[in-house]
């Protein structure tokens, strides 16, 4: 079975893309779907952070680049977990050099 991609677009930062994605994920979870959060940036927003309560969040992978540690989306962990729904925020993000994939997508 092929996967389906749903993209939330917004004209500016802070318009509610992450919030809408997490609300949709919570609804799917409440309906009994197998949902995990692969990567999310709450930007310190308490209402957005609260939506993560009770949801399974896949830990980020740490990559060291030029002596500094960065955390990135762990694609392999999500694939291994094989959920029906994986929520991934900030999809066009460029990964740290040395990552398996150049982009989060």
Buried (B, 14 or more C-beta within 10 A) or exposed (E): EEEEEEEBEEEEEEEEBBBEBBEBBBEBBEEEEEBBBBBBEBEEBEEBEEBBEEBEEBEBBEBEEEEEEBEBBBBEBBEEBEBEBBBBBEEEBEBBEEBEEEEBE
